[in-house]
Amino acid sequence: MTCCVNPNCQNPENPLTGNYCINCGTRLCSLKHYRPIKLLGKGGFGRTFLAVDESSSSQTKYAIKQLSFLENYNEQTSQRIVELFHREGRHLKSLGNHSQIPALLDLFEHEQQLFQVQEYIEGTTLEDELQEQGVYNEVKIRQLLQDLLPVLQFIHQHGVIHRDIKPSNIIRSLSEPC
């Protein structure tokens, strides 16, 4: 499957063999050498895709954040959003490598849209866990805090403040013990 990156496309998923989006007619292309294969999420400023690196035979998966929908805002607000997008990229780069933070691999512009390529963490969000298992008991809350607080301390030691900590942004990796 290949996903259309036209921000106005309502149904971006397409067959792998197509050259044009079957829904909106936009030319399907790789972003640099990353091919978006699945829409992971959509928010106020863009979308996130699961992608593969076509230049590698390893089929490593990546998360690509697309900053778009800027046409919905005035020029000043759009500039501020773009500035924040670049700042987020700089902050991620400044953090270096941490086993619990997805690495920023690339930041680029394509057809007047901005993209961030990050390491893809396969797993379950805390939001999904809570929906499946219900409210956490005290033991699970303590374990969650023991897992999260060192990461937040690491981020704060690098002068970064995470402004969007919520269950849907906390992923328990499949490689982590439950």
N, C-alpha and C positions, 0 to 999 in steps of 0.2 A: 504494500500500500504506500502511496505517496500523498502527503497533505499539501493542500494549496495554502500559501502564505498570504494571500490577498486578505487583508483585515476585514473586508466587507463580505467575504464568502461565508454563507450561513452553514454550509455543509462541506468542510474542507477535505474529507477523505475521498481518495480516488484510487483506482486500480494502479498497480505498479507500472503497467505498460503504457499508460497514457502520456501524451505530451501537453495536453490542455485539461484544465479542471472541467469535469463533466457538469459541475453545478454553476460556475460563474464564467467559464471560458478563459480564465487567466492561464498563461503559460506556466506549466509546472517545471520547477527547476530545483537543483540542489543549491543550498546556501553554502558557498565556497565548496567544500566537499562533504557537507552534511546533508543527508536527505531526511526531511521530516516524515515520519511514518505513522504517527498517531497524535491526536490532540489530547493533551493531558489535563489542561485546564484553561480557563478564560477568566480574566478579571477586568477591572476598570480601565487599565492602561495597555492591555495586550493579552497575549496567549502564550501558553507553554506547550511545546511539542516534544515528543520522544523522537529522537533521530539516531541514525546510524552514520558512521564515517565510511563513505564510499571509497576513500583512498586506501582503506585498510581491509584486509581479508578477515580480521578478527571479529567483525560485526559488533564492536563495542558500542554500547548505547550511551547517548548523551541527552541532556535536557537543554532545549533551546528556548530561551525567553525572547519573545518578540514584543518590542515596544511599538505600539501602533495606536490607532484611534486618536491621534493627535489632532486630526481635523475637527474633532468635536469640541476643541478648546480654542480660546483666543491665543494670539501669538505669544503673549507674555507667559501664559500658563503652560503652553506647549514647550517653550524654551526652558521653563523651570522643571518640567517633567523630564526632558532630555538631560538636563544638568544632573538631576537626581539619579537617573539611570547610569550616567557615567560615574557619578560618585559611588554608587553601589558597586560598580565594577572595580573602581580603585580600592574600595574598602575590602572587597573579596580578595583582590591581589595582595593587599598589604597583610592580610591574615596569614598568607603562606599556606602551608599544608597542615591540616588538622584532621585526624581520622573521622571526626564527626561533623565536618563541614564540607559540603561539596566544593571541589576545586573549580575556579573560574579558568577556563581553557582558552577562550577567545571572546572578543568583543568587536563587532564590525557593523557596517552599514550596508544595506542592500535595498536598492530602489526606494530610497528615502525612508527606510525603516531601520530601527536599531535592533541588533540581536546580541544576546549573551549566550555563550555555549558553556555549560557546566557539566561536571561529572553527574551522571545519573545514578541516583540511589534507589535501588529496587527494594521495596518494602511496603509497609502499611503505615498510614498516617495515624497519629493519636486520635484524630477525629473518627476514623474508621473503627479503631479498636474500641473506643467508647460506645459507638453505635452498636457494635456486635456484643460487647461484654457488659455494658452498663456502667454505672458509676464505679469508680475505683474505691477500694477500701483503703484504710490507712497504710497498710504495708505496701500496696502498689503505688500510692502517692509518694511515700518516702523513697521508693526505688526510682520512680520517675524523676524526683528532685535530685537524687544522687547522680543520676545520669545526665541531667540537664545543667545543673549549676556549674560544674567545671567548664562546660562549653561556654556558658555565658560569662564566666570569669575570664576565660581566655579571650573572648571577643572584647570585653571591656578593657582588658589590659592593653589591647591594641588600639584603644581610643574609638572603638566602634560601638554604636548603640543600635541594637536590633529593634526596629519599631513595629514589627509585625509578628510577634510571637503569639501563635495560636495553635490549637490542636491540628488544624489542616496543614500547618507548615512544619510540624514535627514528625519526622519519618523514622520509624524503627526499621532499620536495615534487615533484610532477610538473613544476613550473616551474623546478626546480633542474637544473643540468647534472649528468650522471652521472659 
